[in-house]
Amino acid sequence: MDTLGRACLLLALAVSLYGIAASIYGARRGRREWVDSGRRSVYALAGVLTVAFVVLEAAFLRDDFAFDVVASHSSTTTPAFYKATAAWSSQEGSLLLWVWLLSLWSSLVLFAVRRRVRQVQPWATAVLLGFGAFFAAITLFLADPFATSSPVPAEGSGLNPLLRHPSMMIHPPMLYSGYTLFTIPFAFAVGALVTRKLDAEWISVTRRFSLAAWFALGVGILLGARWSYVELGWGGYWGWDPVENASLLPWLTGTAFLHSVMIQEKRGMLKVWNVSLVLATGILAVLGTFLVRSGILDSIHAFGASTLGRPFLVLIAVLIGGSIALVTSRRRELRSEHRLDSLVSREAIFLLNNLVLVGLAFVVFWGTFFPLISEAVTGTKASVGPPWFDRYTVPLALVLVLLSGIGPVIAWRRATPANLWRGFRFPLGALAAMLVAGLATGLGERPAALGMFCLAAFVLGAVGQEFWRGTRARRAMTRESVPAALVSLVRRNRRRYGGYVVHAGMAVLFVGVAASSAFQANRDVRLSPGESVRVGGYDVTYRRATTALEGEKISLGAVLDVRRDGRRVTTIRTTRGYYPSNNPSLGPVARYFDGTATSEVGLRAGLRRDLWMAIEPDVQALEPFVREADRRFRDARPDLQGLLIAAIADRYRRQPAEATFRIIVSPLVTWIWLGALVVAGGALIALWPPPAAARRRAASAYAARLARELGRA
């Protein structure tokens, strides 16, 4: 099987190189048959990489420990659900996943546009196959997922316990889907620049893939935040970790591109800006992949130091240099067709929105790479923490939310005082009502949070007003019921109203972030059974200790009783799982307490607040019993060792020592996840194909515009 997998990688590299040559030759010589052959090379790449990935998955599911990657990332006791995901928990498997997804998405887009942008298409194909060749070569020569060892170990090391969470089934594939989907508009932008076909058609054919990339990357980021919140045991969902930041960077610039591209489609403006944004987004997607694998920055999400840093640096340098050269050499063709008519217009708001998003991306980039920057300048590696990021990102986020409410209601080209008043009086009324309510309830002590609440009310008011106006106009024309008119309104303009839903969801999400950050109550405390502590208005009592032997791990935990004003609220259970170490020098019992430990958070979520609790048992109290058991029974049978471990765990339950608890009362955290669901719903509305009649109208409009442009030429 390893031979088949490696043969597929070799064939993938050969197919990619052939496809690049065929596409470029066909484009330069005008030979359509060679262009088609290059496109079919992408389909072939997807086929051989699918076989390679199936081989790797089968090795994990069959516990084939002859494969080095299986032996180091799985075991016979790993649940089948997690064996299927263990493939991308490794450096080698994740790179194979990356290039496989790239081949699938590239095949889809090239099949969809095979009869459009015929001059741009072969160059885009060559770029996509260039990425495929790079990653195929990396997996073949530097990070081989099909490397084997002999003799074959009887047992594997097991999957990292931190990755044993359901979101890990989806989080990496969604992130990689976002990264690889963003290479598609990058490739078509390069093709448009090479061929000088710089009208809006390349944007039109890749728009849905750009939105899909933004959606997939956003889902991946939120799943990672959820995993951090419920699995890592520190109580937060975003820690400004370098790898977290690396995924946020292309999402921010991709968001800017999706907004500014509307100005180019409607007014023929911002061509240089748009092509620069999409090129930067593609490069940042590769940079995010590089950060996880190079080991140049410390991160709990990274794979650690490796030999892959230099090849990725060369690739990034080529992408940056090539992009700059193409944009500067095509600056004449990238001139805008129109100028900004007024600073009080939707175009101006979109441009300001772009500047804020790029400003956020710059802040995140600077803070992420500051250790390298400081080391290069001063010789000392220094880093910045969450307070530094918050100092700059919070005001920018406030401006961003404000602009997301202004954009939907302000007119294109030039707004008049009359339509400004008509458009803004209801959103401003919602803002004023929230301000009064916030001041009356004491929220004025946190001005940034109160500001976010007020701006979110402004956004929701603006979006609600647009839906109401559109529905009312629709009813006036068709006499439909309100629900039918609303559905028809959205169906006829999915992109516009899907975007409005996204704005509303982001406002809700930011409310959750602001509330949970500004009004969180937390405390680390040591408690013995029967003792209580008061946190955020809740009385938390440590009732009793719990223990469990669950397959590979020992779980030591606690039952906590939560009351408020003397009334029982809930009972929460939290545990800490201890997985055995593979260190052969440790005794059969001690190895359980010297291996990896994970927190199983006790969580009671609600619309108003989350009660979050994690335990750190004092296992040092068990050390005398562990040492004695290892001394006397080191060579005992496995079943007897299991009885010893159970006896020690039972002793902890009956005579527990003090335990350290982290207790957090965090308001409105659930609104983050609800807001994310609303954003996802809006993105799906915008992604959903429009009715055939709407597609025909769009095609007619584009043809008319193209005719005007040809007439001017």
N, C-alpha and C positions, 0 to 999 in steps of 0.2 A: 504493500500500500504506500509506503514511503517513496518508492520509486515512481509510482503513478503520480503522487502529489508533486514531486520534484520535476517530473517530466512536464506536468501542466504549467508549472512556473516558467520553465525554460521555453515552452511553446508560447506562453503569454508574452514573454519578452520578445520572441521572434515575430509574433503576430503584430505587436505594437510597433516595432521598428519597420516592418514591411508596410503597415498602414500609414505611418508617417511619410515614408518615401512615396507611396502610391498617391496619397492625397496631394502632396506638394507638386509632384510631377504632373498629375492631372490638372491641377489649378494653373500651373505655369504654361502648360502646353494646350490647355483647352480640351483635354481628352476626358470626356464625361465618363467613359468606362473605367478609367483609373480612379476617378473621384468616387464612383460607386464602389469600386473594389476597396478603397480606403475606408469607406463607411462600413462595408461588410466586415472589415477587420475588427471594428469595434464590437460587432455582434459576436464574432468568433472569440474575441478576448473575453466577453461575458460568459460564453459557453465553457471555455477551458478553466476559467477561474471559479465558475460554479462547481465544476468537478473537483477542483483542488479544495474548495471549502467544504464540500461534502465529505471528502476523504478525511480532513482534519476533524470535522464534527463526529464522524464515525469512530475515529480513534479515541476521542474523549468518551463517547457513549459506551464503547466496548472495553474501556480501561486498558487500552493498549499502551503499557508503560515502556515499550520499546521506543516510542516517540519521547524525546527529551521534554518537549513542552507539556505533554500529558503527565509525565512523571513529576514535573515540578509544579503543576497547577491543578492536579486532581488526585483522587484516591478512590478506592473501592467504596469507602463509606460516604463519599460526597453524594448528596441526593441527585437523582437524575436531572431534575429541573436545573440545578446549578452546574451539572456537567455540561449541559448544552450551552451554557453561557460562559463556561470557563475558557473557551477558545479565545475570546477577546479580552480575557484578564491578563494575557501574556503579551509581551512586546511583539513576538512573532505573529501570533494569531490576530492581534489587533491591526497590524499592518496588512495582513492578508484580507481582513474584513474591509479595510479602507479601500484597497484597490479593487476588490470585488464590487463594492457598492458604487465606486466610480464607474466601473464598466457597465453596471446595470443602468444607472441614471444616464450615462452617455448614450447607451443604446436606445433608451426611450426617447431622448430628445432628438437624436439624429433620425430616428424613424418618423417622429412626428413632423419634422421640418424638412423631410427629404425632397419635397418639391418647392420649397421656399428658400430664400436667401442663397441661391445656388452659387454665387460667387464667394460669399462669406463662408459657406458651409465647409469646404475642404480644409481651409486654414483652421477653423474651429476644431475639425476632426483631428488634425495634426497636433494641435495643442493638447486636446484631451488624451490622445494616444501618447503624447510626450509624458504626461503625468503617469499614465499607465505603465510606460516603459521604465520610468524612474522607480516606481514602487515595486514593480515586478523584479527589477534588478536588486533592490534593497532586500526583498524577501528571499531572493534566490542566493545572494552571495554574502549578505551581512546578518540577516535575521531569519534563518531558514526554519520555518515551522515544521518541516519534515525531517529534521536531524534526528538520528537514532543513536542509541548506545547499546553496548553489549558488555557484560551480561545484562539481561532485562531485570530491573528491580521488581521484587514481589509486590511492593506497595508504593504509591506515590506520596508526595508531600502534602497534598490536599489543597483545596482552594483557600485563598486568603479569607479568613472569617469575616472581615469587614465587607467583602463583596457578596456575602450570602444574604442578599436582600432582593425582593422582587423587582425593584426599580432597576437593578443592575442588568436585568434581562433586556431592558429597553433603552436605558440611558446611553451607553456607548454607541449602539447602532443609530440612535437618533442624532447624537452629536456628529458621528461620522457621515451620516446622510446629509446633515447641514453643511459640513465642510465640503463634501464631494459635490453636492448640488451647486454650491457657490462657484465651483470651477467651471460650470457650464456658461453662465453669463460672462465670466472672465474670458473663456475661450472664444466666445462669439464677439466680444469686444475686441480682442486681438485680431480676429478675422476681419472685422469691419475696419479697423485701423489699417491693416495690411492692404486691403482692397480699396480703401478710401470710400467705402459705402457707408457713410456716417449719418444717414437719415435715421428715422426712428424704427425702421423695420427690424433691425437686429434686436432692439429692445422689445418689440412686439412679440417676436417668436420665443423669447426667453423669459418674458415677464412672469408667466405662471411657474416656471422653474425657480426664478429668483424668490418668488413668494413662498414656494415650497421649501426652499433652502432656509429662509428666515423662520418659517414655521417649525421645521424639524430641529433647527439649532435652538430655537427658543424652548421647545418641549424638552430637549436634552438638558438645557441649563436648569429648567425648573425641576426636572426629575433629580438632577444632581443636588439641587438645594433641598429637596424633600428627603433624599437619602442622608444628607449631612444632618438634617434636623432630627431624624428619628434613629440614626444608627451610630453616629460618631460620639455621642455622649457629652458634647460640649455645650449644647443648648441653642446653637444658632443655625442659620440656613445659608449664610453667606459670610465668608471670612476674608475676602479679598486675597485668596490664595492665587499664586501665579497661574496655575492651570485653569482655575475658575475664570480669571481675568482673560486668559488667552481665548477662551470660548466666547466671552462677552464682546471682545473687540470686533470680530467680523459681524456679529449680530448688530452692533451699533452702526457700523458703516453701511451694512446692508439695509438697515432701517432708513438711513439717510438716503440711500439710492432709491428705494421704493417710493419715497416721497418726491424727491427732486425729478425723477424720471417723468412724472406727470406734467411738469412744466415743459420739458422737451417735447412731449407728445402733443401738448396743446398749443405751445407758443414757439417751439423750435429754439428754446433758450437752454443755457447751462450745458452745452454739449461737452465742453472740456471738463467741467465739474463732474458730470455723470460718468463719463468714461474713466476718469481718474478714480472716482469712488468705487466703481465695479472692479477695476484692476486692483485697487488697494484691498478690497474685501476678499478677492481671491488669494492675494498674497498673505493676508492675515489668517485665512483658513489654513494655509500651509504652515504658517508660523505657529498656530495653535498645535498642529500635529508635531512640529519640531520641539516645542517646549516640553511636551510630555515625554519625549524620547531622548533628549540630549543630556539631561542631568545638569544643565548649567544653572538652574534655579531650584532651590529646595521646595518641594511640594509633597503633600501626602498623596496626591493623585498621580505623580510621575512614576515612570518605570525605573528611574535611577540612571546613573551614569552608563553610557554605552558608546559604541563606536559609530553611531549614526549621526552625530552632531555635524561633522564636516560635510558629508554629502548633502544634508539638508541646508546647511549654510550656503553651499555652492548653488543649490537650486534656488534658494530665496534671492541670492545675489543676482542670478540670471534673470529671474522674474522681475526684480526691481529695475535692473538696468535696461532690460528689454522694454518694459512698460514706459519708462521715462523717455527712451529713444523714440518709441512709436508716437507718444502723445506730442512731444515737441516737434517731430517731423511732420505731423499732420495738423498743426495749429491753425493753418489757413482754412482747411476744410471743416474745422471744429468751431468756426466763428458762429455766434448766435444770430438767428434770423431776426430777432426783435430785442428791444431793450425793455428794462423794467419801467412800466408806465407810472407806477406810484408806490411809495413805501407803505401805503395803506391798501393792500391788495393781498389776495391769496398767494400770489407768486412770492411776494416779499416775506410773508409768514412762513412759507415753505422753505425759503432760502435761510431765514433765521433759524428755523427748526433744524436745518442741515448743519448750520454752524454750531449749534448747541450739541448736537449728536457727535459731530467730529471733535468738539471740545471735550466732551465726555470721554471719547475714545483716546484722545491725547493724554488726558489725566490718568486714565487707567494704564495706558502704555508706559507713561513716564514712571508711575509708581511701581509697576511690575518690573521694569528693567532698571530701576534705580540702583539695585545692588551692583549690577554690571557697570552702570554709568559711573557710580562713585568709585568703584575699584579702578576703572580706567583713568579717572581724573586724579584721585588722591592716593591710590594704592591700597585703600581700605574698603572692604565690602560692607556697606551699610544698607539697611532696609527701612522701609516705611511701613507702618501698620494701619489698621482700620481707621484710627482717628484722622490720619493724614488724608486718606481717601474721602472720608466723610466731610472734611472741611471744604473740599472742592466739588464733590459730586452732589451734595445736598442742594446748594443753590442752583446748580445747573439742572438738576432734576425738577426743581420747582418751576423754573422757566420753561422746561420741556412740557410739563403738564399744562401750564397756562397756554402755550402755543397749540397743544393738541385740542384745546377747547375753542381757540380763536379760528383755527383753520377751517373747520366745517361750515362756519356761518359767515365768513367774510367773502366778499365778491372777488371774482377774477378781475384783473387789469386795474380797476380803480373803484374804491368804495366811496359812497357818498354819505354825508351825515345822516340822511334819512334812512338809508338801508342799514347803516351801522346801528342806529338806535333800534330799528325794528328787529335786527338780528341779535342784539346783545342784551336787551332789557330783561328777558327771562333768565338767561344764564347769570347775569349780574345779580338778579333778585335771589337766585339760588345761592350764590356766593355770600350775599349779605345775610341771608337767613342762617347759613352755616356759621358765619362769623359771630352773629349774635348768640346763637345756641352754644358755640364753643366758649365764648367769654362768660356766659352765664353758668357753665358747668366747670369753670376753672381751667380750661385748656390753655388759657393765655400764658401759663407758666412755661409752656413749651411752644414758643412762637413758630419754629420751623414745622412742627407737627400740625399746629393749627393752620398755618399757611397751606400745607398740603391738603388738609381736609377741605378748606375753602376752595382751593383750586380744583380739587376733585369734584366738588359740588358744581362748580362752574362748567366743567367738562360734561358731567352727566346731564346738566341742564341744557347745554348746547346740543348734545347728541339726541336727547329726548325731544327737543324742539324740532330738530330736523326730521326725525321720524314722524312726529305729529303733523308737521306741515306737509310732508310728502304724502302721508296717508290721507289727509284731508283733501288735498288736491286730486288724488286718485279717486276718492269717493265722489267728488264733485263731477268727475268725468264719466265714471262708470256705474255709479249708484251701488257699488258693492258694499258689503258689510265691512266693519272696521277690520276684523281679522283677515278677511279675504283681500281687502285693499292693501293691508300691510304686507302680506305675503307676495302679492303681485308687484308691489313697489320694490321689494328686495330682489325678487326674481329678475326684474327688468334692469336692475343696476346693481348687480352683486358686488362688484368691486368697490363701488362708492359706499354702500351701506354696510358691507362687510368691514370696510375700514373704520366706519363710525363705531361699530361694535368693538373692534380692537381698541379704539381710543377709550371707550367706556370701560373695558376690561382692564386696561393699563391704569386708569384712574383708581379703580377698586383695588388693584394690586398695590399701588403706591400708598393707598390709605392703610393697608395692612402692614406695609413696611414701616411707615411713619409711626403708627400706633405701637407696634411691637418693639420698635427701637426706642421710642421716647418714654413709654410708660411701663416698660417691663420691670418687674420686681424679681430679684434673684438672690439666692443665698446658698453658700456652701456651709454645711453644718455637720458635726458628728453627733449621732444619737444612739442611745441604747434602747432596746425594746421598752415601750411604755413612755418614753420621753416625747415631748412635742416642741414644735417651733412655729412661729407665726411669720408668714410671708405673704405680702400683698393682700392682707385682709383675710387670709385663710389660715386656719390652725391645722397643722399636719402632724399626725401622731404615728410613730413607728410602732406598729402593733406586734409583728412577729417576723422571724426570719424564715426563709424558704430555701430548699435545696432540691435539685433534680439532676439526674443523670440522663442526658439526652444524646444518645448516639456517641458522637465524638467528644462531647464537651460535658463539663460540670458547670451547673448554674447555681450561683449563690445569690439570693435576693431578699426581698422584703415586701411585706404587705403594709401599706400606709393608708391611714384613715384621714379623710379631708373633711373639715367642718368649717362653716362660716356662721358667725353669730350664734354658735351653739347648735346649729342644725346641720345634720350630716349632708354632705354634698356628693361624695363618691368614695370608692375604695380603689386605690391604684396599686398595681404590682409592678415592680421593676427588678431586673436581675442583671448580673454580670456573668457572662459565659467564659469559661477558661478552656482553651484548646491545648492539647498536648504538644510539647516541643519535640522536635526530631533530634535534639542533642543527645548523642549516645552516652555521654558521661553522666547524665541525670538518672536518678532512680525511677522506677516505674510509677511511683506516686508523685514525686516532686516535679516530674516533667509536665504534669497537668497544670501546675501553678507557676511554671516558668515559661510557658508558651504564650501565644497571642490571646489577649482577652478583649472581648467586645461587650458593649453596653446594649442591653435590651431596655429601651426607654419606656417608662410608664407614662402614658399620654392620655389625657382626657381633653379632647378638642371640642370647641363650641364656637358659635358665632360671636359671642362676646369676649371669650378669653380661652386660652389653653392652659391647662395645668400639666406641667412637664417635670418629670422626676427621674433621676438616675442615681444608682448606688455604686459606691466603691467599697466593697467589703474589706475588712481588715484580716487578710489571710495570714499575716505574720503570727497571729495567735494560734494558727494550726501548724506552724513550722515544727515544733517539738514532736508532734504526733506523726508528721510526714517523714521527718528524719528517722524516727524509730521504726516506722513501717518499712522504709527503704532499707534500713540496716538489717532488719530481721527477715524480710521477705523479698529481697532483691531478685532471687532466682525462682520465685514461686510461679505456679502456672498462671496464665492470663486470667482464668476465671476467678482464682483466689485474689489476684491483684484487683480485679473489679470489685470483689467484696470488701477489700481494704479501703478502696476509694469511696465506696458507698458508706462504710462505717465512719470515715472521717467527715464526709459530707453530713451524715446524720448527727454527728457530734456538734457540728457548726449550727445545725438547726435547733438542737436542744439547748446548747449553751453558747449563744452568739455573743461575739464581742461587739464593741462599738463599730458602727459603719459610718462612712462619710456619704452624705447625700448632697446632690445639687438639685435644688428646688427652684423652679421658675414659674412665675405667673405672668403670662404674656398676652396682652389684649389683641384681639383682631388678627391673630396669625392666620386663622382660617380664611380670612379675606384675601390673603395672598394666593392661596390655591384656588379659591373661587374666581378671583380676578383672572388667574391664568386660564381657567376653563372658559371664561367668557372670551378672552383673547383667542384661544384656540378655536372657539366657535366662529368668531368673526373671520379668522383666517380661512377656515374651511368654506365659509360663505363666499369669500372673495375668490377662492381657488376653484369652486364648483363651476363647471362649464356653463356658459349662458345658453339660453334657448337658441335654436337655429335661426330664428328671425333676427335676434339681436346680433348674432355673428354675421349675418348678411349685411345688416346696417353698418356694422363696424368695418367690414370689408369695403363697402361702398364709400364710406367716409375716408378710409385710408387711400383708396384709389383716387378719389377727388383731390385729396391733398397732394398725392404724388404727381398728379397731372399739373397742379398749380406750380409745384416746385420745378417740374420739367419745363413749364412755360416760362418761368423766370430765368431758367438757365439758357 
